[in-house]
Amino acid sequence: MFGCGALYTNPDLRFPNLDKVLPLPPARLPMWDGKKESLINAAKAVVPAPAAPPKPTSSPASQRTGRAHISEGWTLPDKPQIDVREQYEYTSAPETGYYLAQLMRPSTDRHHAWDAEQVPMHYRARESFDRTRPGLKDEDGRIVFHYLGLAVPIPKPVAFDDHPLVARSIARHVDVPEPIQRCKGHKTCPATGIWAAQVPDGQPLALVFNQWYRQAYVMEGQKFPDPKAQHLDIETRDVTWSWLGQANDQRSEDVVYLRVDGPAATTADDEADGDAEANKLMSARPGQRIPLGELVATGHTCPQTGWWECVDKGKVQGDRRQFFRSGELMPDAVVLGKPTTWERLKGEQPLYMTETMWKLVEQLPPQAPTAPAKDA
């Protein structure tokens, strides 16, 4: 089933954009290229992509010819590799490399202009320096050649590291539109796309709510998700949503269209690896029984009345196995943390709320008898 193997491989995965990838019926399923990885990546949280490194530009030295030419991608060092004393014009180069000719005692504007026009010239060891003195007269004085060193490769632009969450394969990069559009949670959504939620640091539940996966795919004109639906005592007007763009709005010519009003389109590869059965499940209508082992993320609607089990490791408050009715929102898991020595002495138990995936482990018949009472 969708995400099951991925979650067991990487239990840190969260799918805040699952509603866009696998919307509940009767909504139409989006376009799909037939690859499981595409579904998993589309459902992941998103983070801003790093800025692309600047493209190198052609240097003026690479456009020169003769001795003044420096190959593209190469440049002269800030400091010569070895120290070489200044050389007079009637001598020869003691070391191979680039030399810059300059007047020994410039005293006029013309002298300074001549110095500024000079470019590094390449000479081999024991090769005589140029003695033609173009543009100079005898009374302008002597020329000395300054050793600048051998050409070195231009360092490649620093490759921007992936975001830590992307490196862990639990998020993906997107190009976030600039400037970032923001909207308060009690207003209607002004643009379709992925929205990230945050509350002020001073809010009592800020540490619980302000998480990297607190995202949702919201359609224009719809209401933003209400934190209270996830059992968080936060008013919608206290939440600021930031638009991260249409990260899941993909268009291509070779996509596979999945439909809810007929058999799901599949490819030969889909049938070979069992994806046809997954497509059939994604097209299930309300009232159809969901197979055991189905996974549903926190904040999504429970599709089947029955017993569901939290897939996160660790101790869960109450029980890992909990009863939910069809139509209820799947809650966060309250995980029992490891108490510190001081907490043990005081008899306190630290609790942490986290989004999770719930797995269906037992179904109830359509005419279920008395359902288990919910805890107050």
C-alpha positions in Angstrom: 0.0 0.0 0.0 1.0 3.6 -0.5 3.8 4.7 1.8 3.8 1.5 3.9 7.3 0.2 2.7 8.6 3.8 2.8 7.6 4.3 6.4 9.1 1.1 7.6 12.4 2.0 5.8 12.3 5.6 7.0 10.0 6.1 10.0 10.7 9.8 10.1 8.6 10.3 6.9 5.6 12.6 7.1 3.0 13.2 4.4 1.4 16.6 5.0 0.4 16.8 1.3 -1.2 13.4 1.1 -4.6 14.9 0.4 -3.4 16.3 -2.9 -1.8 13.0 -4.0 -4.6 10.7 -2.8 -7.8 12.7 -2.3 -10.7 11.0 -0.8 -13.6 10.0 -3.2 -15.5 11.5 -5.0 -12.6 13.8 -5.8 -10.7 12.9 -9.0 -7.2 11.4 -8.6 -4.4 13.6 -10.0 -2.2 12.7 -12.9 0.5 10.1 -12.1 3.5 8.8 -14.0 2.9 5.2 -12.6 5.9 5.3 -10.2 5.5 4.8 -6.4 8.4 7.1 -5.8 6.5 10.0 -7.5 3.5 9.5 -5.1 5.7 9.4 -2.0 7.8 12.5 -3.1 4.6 14.5 -4.0 3.1 13.8 -0.5 6.3 14.8 1.4 6.8 18.1 3.1 8.6 20.8 1.0 11.5 23.1 1.8 12.8 26.1 -0.2 15.4 25.0 -2.8 18.9 26.5 -2.4 19.9 29.3 -4.7 21.7 28.0 -7.8 25.4 28.8 -7.8 26.3 31.6 -10.3 27.4 30.5 -13.7 31.0 31.3 -14.5 31.6 34.0 -17.0 34.3 34.2 -19.6 37.4 36.1 -18.4 39.0 38.8 -20.5 42.3 36.9 -20.3 40.8 33.9 -22.1 39.9 36.2 -25.1 43.5 37.4 -25.5 46.0 35.8 -27.8 49.7 35.1 -27.7 51.6 35.5 -24.5 48.6 37.2 -22.8 46.3 34.3 -23.3 45.1 32.4 -20.1 42.9 29.4 -20.8 39.2 29.4 -19.9 38.7 28.2 -16.4 42.2 29.3 -15.3 43.4 32.4 -13.6 46.5 33.9 -11.9 47.0 33.2 -8.2 46.6 36.0 -5.6 50.2 35.3 -4.6 52.9 33.7 -6.8 53.8 30.1 -5.9 57.4 31.1 -5.5 59.2 34.4 -4.8 61.1 35.8 -7.8 62.8 39.2 -7.8 61.9 41.9 -10.3 63.7 41.5 -13.6 65.0 44.1 -15.9 63.9 44.2 -19.6 67.3 43.2 -21.0 67.3 40.0 -19.0 65.5 36.7 -19.4 62.8 35.0 -17.3 64.3 33.0 -14.4 61.1 30.9 -14.0 58.3 29.8 -16.2 55.1 31.8 -15.6 53.3 35.1 -16.2 55.1 38.5 -15.8 53.7 42.0 -15.7 55.8 44.8 -17.3 55.8 48.1 -15.4 57.9 51.3 -15.5 60.5 51.4 -12.9 59.8 55.1 -11.9 56.5 56.3 -13.4 56.2 60.1 -12.9 53.6 61.4 -15.4 50.0 60.6 -16.2 51.1 59.0 -19.4 53.4 56.7 -17.5 50.6 55.7 -15.1 48.3 55.1 -18.1 50.9 52.9 -19.8 51.3 50.8 -16.6 47.5 50.4 -16.4 47.3 49.1 -20.0 49.8 46.3 -19.4 48.5 42.7 -19.0 50.4 39.6 -17.8 52.5 37.9 -20.4 53.7 34.3 -20.3 57.4 33.5 -20.6 59.3 30.2 -20.3 62.3 29.9 -18.1 65.4 31.5 -19.7 63.3 33.1 -22.4 64.2 36.8 -23.1 61.7 39.5 -22.2 60.2 41.7 -24.8 62.5 44.7 -25.5 60.4 46.6 -28.0 59.0 49.0 -25.4 55.8 49.8 -27.4 54.5 53.3 -26.7 57.6 54.4 -24.7 60.6 56.6 -25.3 64.1 56.2 -24.0 63.6 59.1 -21.5 60.6 57.3 -19.9 63.0 55.1 -18.0 63.6 51.4 -17.6 61.0 48.6 -17.4 60.9 45.9 -14.8 59.0 42.6 -15.0 57.1 41.4 -11.9 56.6 37.7 -11.6 52.9 36.8 -11.0 53.2 33.0 -10.9 51.7 30.1 -12.9 48.0 29.9 -13.9 45.8 27.9 -11.5 42.3 26.5 -12.0 39.4 28.7 -11.0 37.6 27.1 -8.0 34.3 25.7 -9.0 31.2 27.4 -7.5 30.5 26.0 -4.0 27.8 23.3 -4.3 24.9 24.2 -2.0 24.3 21.4 0.4 20.8 19.8 0.4 18.5 20.9 3.2 19.0 18.4 6.2 15.5 17.2 5.7 16.1 16.5 2.0 19.3 14.7 2.8 17.3 12.4 5.1 14.8 11.8 2.3 11.9 13.1 4.3 11.3 16.3 2.4 11.9 17.7 -1.1 13.1 21.0 -2.6 10.7 23.4 -4.3 11.2 26.9 -5.8 9.2 29.1 -3.4 7.7 32.1 -5.1 9.0 35.5 -4.1 7.8 37.5 -2.3 6.3 34.9 0.0 2.5 35.2 0.3 1.0 34.9 3.8 -2.5 34.6 5.1 -4.1 34.3 8.6 -5.8 31.0 9.4 -9.3 32.4 9.9 -9.4 33.7 6.4 -10.1 31.8 3.2 -7.2 30.5 1.1 -6.2 33.1 -1.5 -4.2 30.7 -3.8 -4.2 27.0 -4.4 -1.0 25.2 -3.4 1.1 24.0 -0.5 0.9 26.2 2.7 3.1 26.0 5.7 1.7 26.9 9.1 3.3 28.7 12.1 2.2 30.4 15.3 4.1 33.1 17.2 6.9 31.8 19.5 5.0 33.2 22.5 2.0 30.9 21.9 1.9 28.2 24.6 1.8 25.4 22.1 4.4 26.9 19.7 7.0 24.2 20.3 4.4 21.5 19.5 2.8 23.3 16.5 5.8 24.9 14.8 7.1 21.7 13.0 8.6 21.3 9.6 5.8 19.0 8.5 3.0 21.4 9.5 1.9 21.9 5.9 -1.3 21.3 3.9 -2.4 21.5 0.3 -5.3 24.0 0.3 -7.5 25.0 -2.6 -8.3 28.6 -3.4 -11.5 29.7 -1.5 -11.3 26.8 1.0 -10.7 27.2 4.7 -7.3 26.5 6.2 -7.1 23.4 8.5 -8.2 24.1 12.0 -5.6 23.2 14.7 -8.4 22.1 17.0 -9.2 19.2 14.6 -5.8 17.9 15.6 -6.6 18.4 19.3 -4.4 21.5 19.6 -5.9 24.4 21.6 -4.9 27.0 19.0 -7.3 29.6 17.4 -7.2 29.8 13.6 -6.5 33.5 13.8 -3.3 32.8 15.6 -1.9 30.7 12.8 0.0 32.3 9.9 0.1 30.3 6.7 2.9 30.9 4.1 2.3 29.9 0.5 5.1 27.6 -0.9 3.7 27.5 -4.4 2.0 24.9 -6.7 4.6 22.3 -6.0 2.4 19.4 -6.9 0.8 20.9 -10.1 2.7 18.8 -12.6 2.0 18.5 -16.3 3.5 16.2 -18.8 2.6 14.2 -21.9 3.4 10.7 -20.6 1.4 10.7 -17.4 -1.1 8.1 -16.4 -4.6 9.4 -15.5 -6.3 7.8 -12.5 -10.1 8.0 -12.4 -12.6 7.4 -9.6 -15.5 6.8 -12.0 -14.0 3.7 -13.6 -11.0 1.3 -13.6 -7.7 3.0 -12.8 -5.4 3.2 -15.8 -2.3 1.1 -15.3 0.8 0.3 -17.3 2.3 -3.2 -17.8 4.9 -2.4 -15.1 2.2 -1.5 -12.7 0.5 -4.9 -13.1 3.9 -6.6 -12.9 4.7 -5.2 -9.4 1.2 -5.2 -8.0 0.5 -1.5 -8.4 -2.8 -2.3 -10.1 -4.2 -3.4 -6.8 -3.0 -0.2 -5.2 -4.8 1.8 -7.9 -7.9 -0.1 -7.3 -7.7 0.8 -3.6 -7.2 4.5 -4.4 -10.4 4.5 -6.4 -12.4 3.0 -3.6 -15.8 4.7 -3.0 -17.4 5.6 0.3 -19.0 2.5 1.8 -16.5 0.1 0.5 -14.5 -1.8 3.1 -10.9 -0.7 3.5 -8.4 -3.7 3.6 -6.5 -4.4 6.7 -3.0 -2.7 6.8 -4.2 0.5 5.2 -2.3 3.6 6.5 -3.9 7.0 7.2 -1.9 10.0 8.4 -2.7 12.3 11.3 -5.1 15.0 10.4 -6.8 13.0 7.6 -10.3 11.5 7.8 -10.7 8.0 9.0 -12.1 5.9 6.1 -13.1 2.8 8.1 -14.6 2.3 11.5 -12.4 -0.1 13.5 -9.3 -0.5 15.5 -6.2 1.4 14.3 -2.6 1.0 15.5 0.0 3.7 15.7 3.1 2.7 13.6 5.5 5.0 15.5 8.0 3.2 17.8 8.0 3.9 21.5 5.3 3.9 24.1 2.0 5.7 23.2 -0.3 7.1 25.9 -3.3 5.0 26.4 -2.5 2.3 23.9 -0.9 1.9 20.4 -4.2 0.3 19.4 -7.1 2.7 19.4 -10.7 2.8 18.1 -11.8 5.4 15.5 -15.1 5.8 13.7 -15.4 6.5 10.0 -15.4 10.3 9.3 -13.3 11.2 12.4 -10.0 13.0 12.0 -7.0 10.8 12.8 -5.3 12.4 15.8 -1.6 13.0 16.8 0.0 10.3 18.8 0.9 11.2 22.4 4.3 9.5 23.0 5.7 8.8 26.4 9.2 10.2 26.6 12.0 9.0 28.8 11.9 10.8 32.1 15.0 12.5 33.5 16.3 11.7 36.9 14.6 14.7 38.4 11.3 13.8 36.7 11.5 10.3 38.1 12.0 11.6 41.6 8.9 13.9 41.2 6.9 11.1 39.6 6.4 13.0 36.3 6.1 11.5 32.9 7.1 13.7 29.9 4.7 13.6 27.0 5.2 14.5 23.3 2.6 15.0 20.6 3.7 13.9 17.1 2.0 13.4 13.8 2.0 9.7 12.9 0.5 7.1 10.6 -2.4 4.8 11.8 -2.7 1.3 10.4 -6.0 -0.5 10.2 -5.7 -3.7 12.2 -9.4 -4.8 12.8 -12.6 -3.8 11.0 -16.1 -3.7 12.5 -19.1 -4.9 10.5 -21.4 -2.2 8.9 -24.0 -2.7 11.7 -21.5 -2.6 14.5 -22.9 -3.1 18.0 -22.0 -0.6 20.7 -18.7 1.1 19.9 -16.1 1.5 22.6 -16.5 4.6 24.6 -14.1 7.4 23.9 -11.9 8.7 26.7 -13.1 11.9 28.2 
